[in-house]
Amino acid sequence: MAKLTLSVDKAVVTRAKRYAKQRGLSVSQMVETYLAMVAEPSKADDLPPLLRSVRGTLKKGDPEDYRQHLTRKYR
């Protein structure tokens, strides 16, 4: 196991420790899991069915159009 030193805002560390404790994990386990996920390209088959069904649907979408939609929807 390798050691890794990170610089993280104190408030983020506090919240991360609280989150980890509530779930019976260590912050190290959380970071390792996250890094493993982002370092390994996911396969579409590994995604939950709902995410698989919407994957790639907004490749040509315009974020500004969506922002306007949300503005109208939540007025």
Summary of the structure (lengths in Angstrom):
residues: 75
radius of gyration: 18.2
end to end distance: 51.6
largest distance: 51.6
contacts: 114
relative contact order: 0.06
helix: 61%
strand: 0%
